[in-house]
């Protein structure tokens, strides 16, 4: 899909009722067909949409102009306003002529469509869009090249300068990546044909990149002839998501066979297995649901043309789906909404290929929408399949038949606890084997044959070479009463107390070994961070440890089966099970087994330190190059803030949380999460207002920040009220921060201008005149200060003069 097409999809997806699939390659002739419809009913019928249930598709067609799309790219705020305004009037439209006329008036009013569109232009644009299916190229490197060519091919004279830098940078970067893959000669050969065809589309713009074809030809000439064994193109995100094979996986043979049989059916005419449908693995925390799904995807990888892992838990869903969207479509915007990201994933995987999509830890990821809507957005349709893991026993059957995952059978539990520990393996001494088997089975049964608890116990036996299974069982029994009491009264976040207690008993064996060491600090941090992809360098920053100390701690903790130490990132990372986090937090705060001196109980975590360290990542919002890093760290910031909200962390934590939350809000604003930004700022403001004495300076900054968010969301009255509070405080200070005041005057002027225009359109001429006068006064104040104090800042002065001229023109009734 072209850059224009992607922008239009994102622009109008905000209306909430237009299927994004309408703008993908599957609508080969549909757009042209809709463009010829003469009525709302006919357009809906052509698009197979229920009459009256959506905005007329004919109206959407009226928006498809290159000028409108190009302007919307750089003016999402006005695009959002136009979409809201159009939505309000769409129900009155009955014909294409009315749709085009109405939409043109809205777009022109917001500066998005300087020229009207004819039916012929609509039809031509539909034909253009239908041929731009560059998001489905199988390998990411060739895909990036195609996207670069796509941008060049659709650059108009007015936008060549804007596009040229993007195309050159993308072309050179992807050419380098492709150079590294030359050993896959057949892939190079196939991509060469596609790319030369794409180059032919931009003959009129060959002056833009005169050396592109020569570079490609030279690379192909240096590529060796296709070999018998070829490297396969990327067909999975498992490595990118740090989903690495678990060599200690044992058992679950029955469940693996069940899954294989479920997804396997007779082949079609081309010899491909047909999909049988989705499947849901259901079980309590720590049973091994994720490990089973991973093992199935790895063991039967040849059954699928693509394998994709998405963490759908509320805390990691957005980060996971954003990472996959960017992997599948490198041009994915950092400001894409969660819904847009899910649609990018679905559209990229949509087609005739058979993908396995694992939706791990499935829960309600967006409180405003039913979870079956989220599944529908991620499902690319047959022949692909979804494999879902969840703790929700009541998940409806429409998601797929349930595969209930119980505790391990005793024989498989014994396999797991044996691990590869030599002294726990069978020997030629049959009586010894029988006694050992009995002791191990008794130990596993005492732990409820719970996979995570058994694994921890197996690690303890492996590390303590002189410890007999019977002695470990005796030790565990001695702590049963205290463990059960501790977990019966704890907040386990939905985990079953009996399983948390068994994991707690096994985990408590390990903790005294780490107390007082760097590993203990690492454990405290990972217990309160988001559970996946915790960078080692971030752990070093939060704990004030050296990077080498963190890396060694991760190795030791992984050896104890408490977490996974990952190779991802520049310096490594960690992943920990959510149940393990819950159990750790209970043991840290309580007097469980081994409590007291040298035991687990350690009081409150140093959350304030974590929050202050994280704040360093988010300060200085003008540094846009840090936005990707901030987005990756967002799940961890949210996790620490969530625990601070729960009263954890002790003195100093609420203040640190309020400061971090306000900085995170500004990052949310940059990535388009306006609702989240406003919610964060409200929390910070509410806390600040409740303090005695109050930090008035911080409050003024937070009010100004919230005004910016409210303005972007269209709440002009609320934004102006917030700015007034900020300005009133600034004007009362001695000495005054005149530069900040000038910035806020200019912001309020734009708000008052928008309110004035709305009041005039509503017929309230008196209010409009008063608001225009106030807007001019605010702009005049800001401009006067800038011209006096910063006359060399020509760019800022030019912007303020443009604002002044625009307000005066709007007051006269100009466009």
C-alpha positions in Angstrom: 0.0 0.0 0.0 1.3 3.5 -0.8 2.3 6.0 1.7 -0.8 7.9 0.8 -2.9 4.8 1.3 -1.4 4.1 4.7 -2.1 7.7 5.8 -5.7 7.6 4.7 -6.2 4.3 6.5 -4.8 5.8 9.7 -6.7 9.0 9.3 -10.1 7.4 8.8 -9.6 4.4 11.1 -10.1 7.0 13.9 -13.7 7.2 12.9 -14.0 3.7 14.5 -16.3 2.1 11.9 -14.4 1.7 8.7 -12.8 -1.7 8.2 -9.1 -1.2 7.4 -9.2 -4.3 5.3 -11.2 -2.3 2.8 -7.9 -0.5 1.8 -5.8 -3.6 1.4 -5.0 -5.7 -1.6 -8.0 -8.0 -1.0 -10.2 -5.1 -2.3 -8.8 -5.4 -5.8 -11.8 -4.1 -7.7 -13.9 -3.0 -4.8 -12.8 0.6 -4.5 -13.6 1.3 -8.2 -16.9 -0.4 -7.8 -17.8 1.7 -4.8 -16.8 4.9 -6.6 -19.5 4.2 -9.1 -22.3 3.8 -6.6 -25.0 6.4 -6.6 -26.5 5.9 -3.1 -25.6 5.2 0.5 -27.4 1.8 0.3 -25.6 0.8 -2.9 -22.2 1.7 -1.5 -22.8 -0.3 1.7 -24.0 -3.3 -0.4 -20.9 -3.1 -2.6 -18.7 -3.1 0.4 -20.8 -5.9 2.1 -21.5 -3.6 5.1 -24.8 -3.5 6.9 -26.9 -0.5 5.9 -26.9 2.2 8.5 -24.2 0.5 10.6 -21.3 2.5 9.3 -20.4 5.8 7.7 -21.2 5.6 4.0 -18.2 4.1 2.2 -18.9 6.6 -0.6 -18.0 9.4 1.9 -14.7 7.7 2.6 -14.0 7.6 -1.2 -14.6 11.4 -1.2 -11.6 11.8 1.0 -9.1 10.0 -1.3 -7.1 12.9 -2.7 -3.4 13.1 -2.8 -3.4 16.7 -1.5 -5.7 15.8 1.4 -3.5 12.8 2.3 -0.2 14.6 2.0 -1.4 17.4 4.3 -2.9 14.9 6.8 0.6 13.3 7.1 1.9 16.5 8.6 -1.3 17.7 10.3 -2.8 14.7 12.2 -4.5 17.1 14.6 -6.5 18.8 11.9 -7.2 15.4 10.3 -8.7 14.2 13.6 -10.9 17.3 13.9 -12.0 16.9 10.3 -12.9 13.2 11.0 -14.9 14.1 14.0 -16.8 16.8 12.2 -17.4 14.6 9.2 -18.7 11.8 11.4 -21.3 14.2 12.8 -22.7 15.0 9.4 -22.3 11.6 7.7 -25.8 10.4 8.5 -27.3 13.1 6.4 -25.5 12.0 3.2 -27.3 9.9 0.7 -25.4 10.2 -2.6 -21.8 10.3 -3.8 -22.3 13.9 -5.0 -23.4 15.0 -1.5 -20.7 13.0 0.1 -17.9 14.6 -2.0 -19.4 18.1 -1.5 -19.8 17.7 2.2 -16.4 16.1 2.8 -14.7 18.7 0.6 -16.1 21.5 2.7 -14.9 19.9 5.9 -11.4 19.1 4.6 -11.0 22.6 3.1 -12.1 24.2 6.4 -9.3 22.3 8.1 -6.7 23.0 5.4 -6.6 19.4 4.2 -8.0 19.5 0.6 -7.2 22.5 -1.5 -8.7 21.2 -4.7 -12.0 19.3 -5.3 -12.0 15.7 -6.5 -13.9 14.5 -9.6 -15.5 11.0 -9.9 -12.8 10.2 -12.5 -10.0 11.2 -10.0 -11.7 9.0 -7.4 -11.8 6.0 -9.7 -8.1 6.6 -10.8 -7.0 6.8 -7.2 -8.8 3.6 -6.4 -7.0 1.8 -9.2 -3.7 3.2 -7.9 -4.3 2.0 -4.3 -5.4 -1.5 -5.4 -2.0 -2.1 -7.0 0.2 -1.0 -4.0 0.4 -4.2 -2.0 4.0 -3.8 -0.8 3.2 -4.8 2.8 3.0 -8.5 2.0 6.6 -9.1 0.7 7.8 -12.1 2.6 11.3 -10.9 3.6 11.8 -7.7 5.6 14.9 -6.5 3.6 13.2 -6.6 0.2 10.1 -5.2 1.8 12.0 -2.1 3.0 13.4 -1.6 -0.5 9.9 -1.9 -2.0 8.6 0.7 0.4 11.4 3.1 -0.6 10.5 2.6 -4.2 6.9 3.1 -3.4 7.5 6.4 -1.8 9.6 7.5 -4.8 7.0 6.3 -7.3 4.2 8.4 -5.7 6.2 11.5 -5.0 4.7 14.5 -6.7 6.5 17.6 -7.7 5.4 19.3 -4.5 6.6 16.5 -2.3 9.8 15.3 -3.9 12.0 17.2 -1.4 10.1 15.7 1.5 10.3 12.1 0.1 13.9 12.2 -1.3 15.7 12.0 2.1 13.4 9.2 3.3 14.0 7.2 0.1 17.7 7.6 0.0 18.2 6.7 3.6 15.9 3.7 3.4 17.4 2.5 0.1 21.0 2.6 1.3 20.2 1.0 4.7 18.3 -1.9 3.1 20.8 -2.4 0.4 23.4 -2.9 3.1 21.1 -5.4 4.9 20.6 -7.3 1.6 24.3 -7.3 1.0 24.6 -9.4 4.2 22.1 -11.9 2.9 23.8 -12.6 -0.5 24.4 -16.2 0.4 20.7 -16.7 -0.2 21.1 -16.5 -3.9 17.6 -17.6 -4.9 16.1 -15.0 -2.7 18.3 -12.3 -4.3 17.3 -13.5 -7.7 13.5 -13.5 -6.9 13.7 -10.1 -5.2 15.7 -8.7 -8.1 12.7 -9.4 -10.4 10.3 -7.7 -8.1 12.5 -4.7 -7.5 13.2 -4.1 -11.2 9.5 -4.2 -11.8 9.1 -1.6 -9.1 11.8 0.5 -10.5 10.0 0.6 -13.8 7.0 2.2 -12.1 9.1 5.3 -11.3 10.6 6.1 -14.7 9.3 9.6 -14.4 11.3 10.1 -11.2 14.6 8.4 -12.2 16.2 11.8 -11.6 15.4 11.3 -7.9 17.7 8.3 -7.5 19.7 7.9 -10.7 22.0 5.2 -9.2 19.4 2.9 -7.7 19.2 0.5 -10.6 22.9 0.5 -11.1 23.5 -0.4 -7.4 21.0 -3.2 -7.7 22.5 -4.6 -10.9 26.0 -4.5 -9.4 24.8 -6.4 -6.3 23.1 -9.1 -8.3 26.1 -9.6 -10.5 28.3 -10.1 -7.4 25.8 -12.6 -5.9 26.8 -16.2 -6.4 24.6 -18.6 -8.3 21.7 -20.2 -6.4 23.0 -23.0 -4.3 21.2 -26.3 -3.5 20.6 -25.3 0.1 19.2 -21.8 0.6 18.7 -19.7 3.7 15.0 -19.3 4.3 13.6 -15.7 4.5 12.4 -14.5 7.9 9.2 -16.3 8.8 9.1 -15.8 12.5 9.6 -13.2 15.2 10.6 -15.7 17.9 14.2 -14.6 18.0 13.2 -10.9 17.9 10.8 -11.5 20.8 13.5 -13.4 22.8 11.4 -16.6 22.6 14.3 -19.1 22.8 14.2 -22.9 23.0 13.9 -24.3 26.5 16.3 -27.3 26.6 14.8 -28.3 30.0 11.3 -28.9 28.6 9.9 -32.3 29.7 6.7 -34.2 29.1 3.4 -32.9 27.8 3.5 -35.4 25.0 -0.3 -36.0 25.2 -1.0 -32.3 24.8 1.4 -31.8 22.0 -0.2 -34.7 20.1 -3.6 -33.2 20.8 -2.6 -29.8 19.4 -1.0 -31.4 16.3 -4.1 -33.5 15.6 -6.3 -30.4 16.0 -4.4 -28.2 13.5 -3.8 -31.0 11.0 -6.3 -31.9 8.2 -6.2 -33.4 4.8 -4.2 -31.4 2.3 -5.6 -29.2 -0.4 -4.9 -29.6 -4.2 -1.5 -27.9 -3.8 -0.5 -30.2 -1.0 -0.8 -27.7 1.8 -2.5 -28.8 5.1 -5.7 -27.0 5.7 -6.4 -25.1 8.9 -8.9 -26.7 11.3 -9.4 -23.6 13.5 -8.1 -21.9 16.6 -7.2 -23.5 20.0 -7.1 -22.2 23.5 -4.7 -23.6 26.2 -6.2 -22.9 29.6 -4.6 -23.4 32.9 -3.5 -21.8 36.2 -0.4 -19.7 36.4 2.9 -21.7 36.3 1.4 -24.8 34.6 3.5 -24.3 31.5 1.0 -22.9 29.1 3.4 -20.6 27.3 6.1 -23.3 27.3 3.7 -25.8 25.7 2.7 -23.3 23.0 6.3 -22.5 22.3 7.3 -26.2 22.2 4.5 -26.9 19.8 5.5 -24.1 17.5 9.1 -25.2 17.5 8.5 -29.0 17.2 6.1 -28.7 14.3 7.7 -25.6 12.6 7.5 -27.3 9.2 3.7 -27.3 9.4 3.6 -23.5 9.2 4.9 -20.9 6.7 5.2 -18.3 9.5 5.2 -18.4 13.3 4.5 -15.3 15.3 4.5 -14.6 19.0 2.4 -11.8 20.6 2.1 -11.2 24.3 -1.5 -10.2 24.7 -1.4 -9.5 28.5 -2.6 -5.9 29.4 0.9 -4.8 30.5 2.8 -6.0 27.5 0.3 -6.3 24.7 1.0 -2.8 23.2 4.8 -3.2 23.3 4.6 -6.7 21.8 2.2 -5.9 18.9 4.1 -2.7 18.2 7.4 -4.6 17.9 5.8 -7.2 15.5 4.1 -4.5 13.4 7.4 -2.7 12.9 9.1 -6.0 12.0 6.4 -6.8 9.4 6.1 -3.2 8.2 9.2 -1.1 9.0 7.4 2.1 8.0 4.9 1.7 10.9 4.5 5.0 12.6 5.5 5.5 16.2 2.2 7.3 16.7 0.0 4.4 15.5 -2.8 3.5 17.9 -3.2 0.0 19.4 -6.0 -0.7 16.9 -3.9 0.5 14.0 -1.0 -1.7 15.1 -3.1 -4.8 15.3 -4.5 -4.1 11.9 -1.0 -3.7 10.5 -0.1 -7.1 11.8 -3.3 -8.7 10.5 -3.0 -7.1 7.1 0.7 -8.1 6.7 -0.1 -11.8 7.5 -3.4 -11.8 5.5 -3.3 -14.0 2.4 -3.0 -17.6 1.3 -0.1 -18.5 3.6 -0.5 -20.7 6.7 0.7 -18.8 9.8 0.6 -19.9 13.4 0.0 -16.9 15.7 0.5 -17.5 19.4 -1.4 -15.1 21.6 0.3 -15.6 24.9 -1.2 -14.6 28.3 -4.5 -13.6 26.7 -6.4 -11.1 28.8 -8.4 -8.0 28.1 -5.8 -5.7 26.7 -8.1 -2.6 26.1 -10.7 -2.0 28.8 -12.8 0.0 26.4 -13.3 -2.9 24.0 -14.5 -6.6 24.2 -11.6 -9.0 24.0 -13.2 -10.8 21.0 -12.8 -7.6 19.1 -9.1 -7.6 19.8 -8.9 -11.2 18.6 -10.7 -10.3 15.4 -8.3 -7.4 14.7 -5.3 -9.8 15.0 -6.8 -12.8 13.1 -5.6 -12.8 9.5 -8.2 -15.5 8.6 -7.9 -19.0 7.1 -5.7 -20.8 6.5 -3.8 -19.2 9.4 -4.5 -20.3 13.0 -4.4 -18.7 16.5 -3.0 -20.6 19.5 -4.1 -18.8 22.6 -2.8 -19.3 26.2 -4.9 -17.9 29.1 -5.8 -18.3 32.7 -9.4 -17.4 31.9 -11.4 -20.6 32.4 -14.5 -18.9 31.1 -13.1 -17.8 27.7 -16.0 -18.4 25.3 -15.8 -21.3 22.9 -15.9 -19.1 19.9 -12.2 -18.4 20.5 -11.5 -22.1 19.9 -12.0 -25.3 21.9 -10.2 -25.4 25.2 -7.3 -27.6 26.0 -7.2 -27.7 29.8 -3.7 -27.9 31.1 -3.6 -29.6 34.5 -0.6 -30.2 36.7 2.0 -32.6 35.4 1.3 -36.3 35.6 3.6 -37.8 38.3 5.9 -39.5 35.8 6.4 -36.3 33.8 6.9 -34.3 37.0 9.7 -36.8 38.0 11.3 -36.3 34.6 11.3 -32.5 35.2 12.7 -32.7 38.7 15.5 -35.0 37.6 16.6 -32.5 34.9 20.1 -33.6 33.8 21.3 -34.0 37.3 23.6 -37.1 37.2 22.8 -38.4 40.7 19.1 -38.3 40.1 19.3 -40.4 36.9 18.5 -44.2 36.8 21.4 -46.6 37.4 21.9 -50.3 36.9 21.1 -50.7 40.6 17.4 -51.6 40.4 16.6 -51.4 44.2 18.3 -48.0 44.3 16.3 -46.8 41.3 13.0 -47.9 42.9 13.8 -46.0 46.1 14.9 -42.9 44.2 11.8 -43.0 42.0 9.6 -43.2 45.1 11.4 -40.3 46.8 11.2 -38.1 43.7 7.5 -39.0 43.2 6.7 -38.2 46.8 8.5 -34.9 46.5 6.7 -34.0 43.3 3.3 -34.9 44.8 4.0 -32.8 47.8 4.5 -29.9 45.4 1.3 -30.7 43.7 3.2 -31.7 40.5 3.0 -28.0 39.7 5.6 -27.4 36.9 7.1 -24.2 38.2 7.4 -25.5 41.8 8.9 -28.8 40.6 11.4 -27.0 38.4 12.6 -24.8 41.3 13.0 -27.9 43.5 14.9 -29.6 40.7 17.3 -26.7 40.5 17.8 -26.8 44.3 18.7 -30.5 44.2 21.1 -29.9 41.3 22.9 -27.2 43.1 23.1 -29.0 46.5 24.9 -32.2 45.5 24.7 -33.7 49.0 21.0 -33.2 49.5 18.7 -36.2 49.2 15.1 -35.8 47.8 13.8 -37.3 51.0 15.6 -34.6 53.1 14.3 -31.9 50.8 10.8 -33.2 51.3 11.2 -33.1 55.1 12.4 -29.5 54.9 9.4 -28.5 52.8 6.9 -30.1 55.1 8.4 -28.2 58.0 7.5 -24.9 56.4 4.1 -25.8 55.1 2.0 -24.1 57.8 3.9 -20.8 57.6 3.8 -20.8 53.8 0.1 -21.5 53.5 -0.7 -18.8 56.0 1.4 -16.3 54.2 -0.2 -16.9 50.8 -3.8 -17.3 52.0 -3.9 -13.6 53.1 -1.8 -12.2 50.2 -3.0 -10.4 47.1 -2.1 -12.9 44.3 -3.6 -11.0 41.4 -5.9 -13.8 40.4 -3.4 -16.7 40.9 -4.6 -19.7 42.9 -3.3 -19.6 46.5 -2.4 -23.3 46.6 -0.2 -23.1 43.6 1.4 -19.8 44.7 2.1 -21.5 48.1 3.9 -24.4 46.5 6.0 -22.1 44.2 6.7 -20.0 47.3 7.9 -23.0 49.3 10.3 -24.0 46.5 11.4 -20.4 45.9 12.1 -19.8 49.6 14.8 -22.5 49.4 16.8 -20.3 47.0 16.4 -16.8 48.4 18.7 -17.0 51.5 21.6 -17.8 49.1 21.1 -14.5 47.3 20.4 -12.2 50.2 23.0 -9.4 50.6 24.4 -10.0 47.1 23.9 -8.1 43.8 21.5 -10.8 42.8 19.1 -9.7 45.5 19.0 -6.2 44.1 18.3 -7.6 40.7 15.5 -9.8 42.1 13.9 -6.9 43.7 13.9 -4.9 40.5 12.6 -7.8 38.2 9.8 -8.5 40.7 8.3 -5.1 40.1 9.2 -4.4 36.5 7.2 -5.6 33.5 7.9 -9.3 33.2 9.4 -9.5 29.7 12.5 -8.0 28.0 14.0 -6.3 31.0 17.3 -4.9 29.6 20.4 -5.6 31.7 21.6 -2.0 31.2 18.3 -0.8 32.7 18.6 -3.2 35.6 22.1 -1.7 36.2 20.7 1.8 36.2 17.8 1.0 38.6 19.9 -1.0 41.1 23.1 1.2 40.7 25.1 -2.0 40.1 27.7 -2.5 37.4 26.6 -4.0 34.2 28.9 -7.0 34.7 27.4 -7.6 38.1 23.9 -7.6 36.6 24.8 -10.0 33.9 26.4 -12.4 36.4 23.3 -12.1 38.6 21.1 -13.0 35.7 23.2 -16.1 35.0 22.9 -17.2 38.6 19.2 -16.6 38.9 18.6 -18.4 35.6 20.5 -21.3 37.0 18.1 -21.4 39.9 15.1 -21.4 37.5 13.9 -18.1 38.9 14.1 -16.2 35.6 15.3 -16.5 32.1 18.5 -14.8 31.1 18.2 -13.7 27.4 20.7 -12.8 24.8 18.5 -10.0 23.4 19.7 -6.4 23.2 23.2 -5.2 23.3 24.0 -6.4 26.8 21.3 -9.1 27.4 17.9 -9.0 29.1 15.7 -10.9 31.5 12.3 -12.4 31.5 10.3 -13.7 34.5 7.0 -15.5 34.9 4.2 -13.4 36.3 3.4 -15.9 39.0 7.1 -15.9 40.1 6.9 -12.1 40.4 3.8 -12.3 42.6 5.4 -14.9 44.8 8.6 -12.9 45.1 6.7 -9.8 46.1 4.8 -11.7 48.8 8.0 -13.2 50.2 9.8 -9.8 50.1 7.1 -8.2 52.1 6.2 -11.0 54.4 7.6 -13.4 57.1 7.4 -16.5 55.0 9.6 -19.5 55.2 13.1 -18.4 56.1 12.0 -15.0 57.3 13.9 -12.9 59.8 17.7 -12.5 59.6 19.0 -13.8 56.4 15.5 -14.8 55.2 13.3 -13.5 52.4 11.4 -10.7 54.2 13.0 -7.4 53.3 10.3 -4.8 53.7 9.4 -2.3 50.9 11.2 -2.3 47.6 13.2 0.8 46.6 10.5 1.9 44.2 11.4 5.6 44.6 14.9 4.8 43.3 13.5 2.9 40.3 11.1 5.8 39.5 13.8 8.4 39.7 16.1 6.4 37.5 13.3 5.8 34.9 12.6 9.6 34.9 16.0 10.2 33.5 14.9 8.2 30.4 11.9 10.4 29.9 13.2 13.9 30.6 13.8 16.2 27.7 10.9 15.5 25.4 12.6 17.6 22.6 15.0 14.7 22.1 12.8 12.9 19.6 15.6 10.4 18.8 15.0 8.9 22.2 11.4 8.1 21.5 11.9 4.5 20.4 13.9 3.8 23.6 11.2 5.5 25.7 8.5 3.4 24.0 10.4 0.2 24.8 10.7 1.2 28.4 7.1 2.2 28.8 5.8 -1.2 30.1 8.4 -1.0 32.9 7.5 2.6 33.8 3.8 1.5 33.9 4.6 -1.5 36.0 6.6 0.5 38.6 4.0 3.2 38.7 1.3 0.6 39.2 3.1 -0.8 42.3 3.6 2.8 43.6 -0.1 3.4 43.3 -0.7 0.3 45.4 1.1 1.9 48.3 4.4 0.1 47.9 7.8 1.7 48.2 7.6 3.8 51.3 8.3 7.6 51.8 9.3 9.5 48.7 7.6 7.1 46.3 4.4 9.1 45.7 6.4 12.3 44.8 8.7 10.3 42.5 5.7 8.7 40.9 4.0 12.0 40.2 7.1 13.5 38.6 7.7 10.4 36.4 4.0 10.1 35.4 4.0 13.7 34.1 7.1 13.0 32.0 5.7 9.8 30.7 2.5 11.7 29.8 4.5 14.0 27.4 6.0 10.9 25.7 2.5 9.4 25.3 1.4 12.6 23.6 4.3 12.2 21.1 3.3 8.6 20.3 -0.4 9.5 20.0 -1.8 8.1 23.2 -3.8 11.2 24.2 -6.2 9.4 26.6 -3.2 7.9 28.5 -1.4 11.2 28.6 -4.4 13.0 30.0 -5.0 10.2 32.6 -1.3 10.4 33.7 -1.4 14.1 34.1 -4.6 14.0 36.0 -3.0 11.6 38.5 0.1 13.9 38.9 -2.1 17.0 39.2 -4.4 15.4 41.8 -1.5 14.4 43.9 0.1 17.8 43.6 -3.1 19.5 44.6 -3.4 17.3 47.7 0.0 18.3 49.1 0.8 20.8 51.9 2.7 22.8 51.0 2.1 22.5 47.2 4.8 22.5 44.6 3.1 25.3 42.6 5.8 25.4 39.9 5.4 21.7 39.1 1.6 22.1 39.1 1.8 25.0 36.6 3.9 22.9 34.3 1.5 20.0 34.6 -1.5 22.2 33.9 0.2 23.5 30.8 1.0 20.0 29.7 -2.5 18.9 30.2 -3.8 21.9 28.2 -1.7 20.7 25.3 -3.2 17.2 25.5 -6.8 18.5 25.9 -6.3 20.7 22.9 -5.2 17.8 20.8 -8.2 15.9 21.9 -10.5 18.8 21.0 -11.4 19.8 24.5 -10.7 23.5 24.0 -12.6 24.8 27.0 -10.7 22.4 29.3 -7.4 23.2 27.7 -8.0 27.0 28.2 -9.0 26.5 31.8 -5.7 24.6 32.4 -3.7 27.2 30.6 -5.3 29.9 32.7 -4.2 28.2 35.9 -0.7 27.9 34.6 -0.6 31.5 33.3 -2.1 32.9 36.5 0.6 31.3 38.6 3.3 32.5 36.2 2.1 36.1 36.3 2.0 36.1 40.1 5.7 35.3 40.5 8.6 37.6 41.2 10.6 37.5 39.1 8.4 36.2 36.3 9.5 33.6 33.8 8.6 35.7 30.8 9.7 33.2 28.2 7.4 30.5 29.6 4.6 33.0 29.8 5.1 34.0 26.2 4.9 30.4 25.1 1.7 29.9 27.1 0.1 33.1 25.7 0.7 31.8 22.2 -0.8 28.5 23.0 -3.9 30.1 24.5 -4.2 32.3 21.5 -4.6 29.3 19.2 -7.1 27.8 21.6 -9.2 31.0 21.7 -9.0 31.2 17.9 -10.5 27.7 17.6 -13.2 28.5 20.1 -14.0 31.7 18.3 -14.4 29.9 14.9 -16.7 27.3 16.6 -18.8 30.0 18.3 -19.3 31.9 15.0 -20.3 28.8 13.2 -22.8 28.1 16.0 -24.3 31.6 15.4 -22.9 33.2 18.6 -21.3 36.3 17.1 -20.8 38.1 20.4 -18.8 35.3 21.9 -16.8 34.9 18.7 -15.8 38.6 18.7 -14.7 38.5 22.3 -12.6 35.3 21.8 -11.0 36.7 18.6 -10.0 39.9 20.6 -8.5 37.8 23.4 -6.6 35.6 20.9 -5.1 38.7 19.2 -4.1 40.1 22.6 -2.4 36.9 23.6 -0.5 36.6 20.3 0.5 40.3 20.6 1.9 39.8 24.1 3.9 36.7 23.0 5.2 38.5 19.9 6.1 41.7 21.7 8.2 39.7 24.2 10.0 37.7 21.5 10.8 40.7 19.4 12.2 42.5 22.4 14.1 39.7 24.2 15.0 37.2 21.4 15.1 39.2 18.1 17.5 36.7 16.6 15.0 33.8 16.9 13.6 34.5 13.5 11.8 31.2 13.2 9.7 31.7 16.4 9.0 35.3 15.4 7.8 34.2 11.9 5.5 31.5 13.4 4.0 34.1 15.8 3.4 36.6 12.9 1.8 33.8 10.9 -0.5 33.1 13.9 -1.3 36.8 14.1 -2.2 37.0 10.4 -4.2 33.8 10.5 -6.3 35.0 13.5 -7.0 38.3 11.8 -8.0 36.5 8.6 -10.3 34.1 10.5 -11.9 37.1 12.3 -12.7 38.6 8.9 -14.3 35.3 7.9 -11.5 34.1 5.6 -10.7 30.4 5.0 
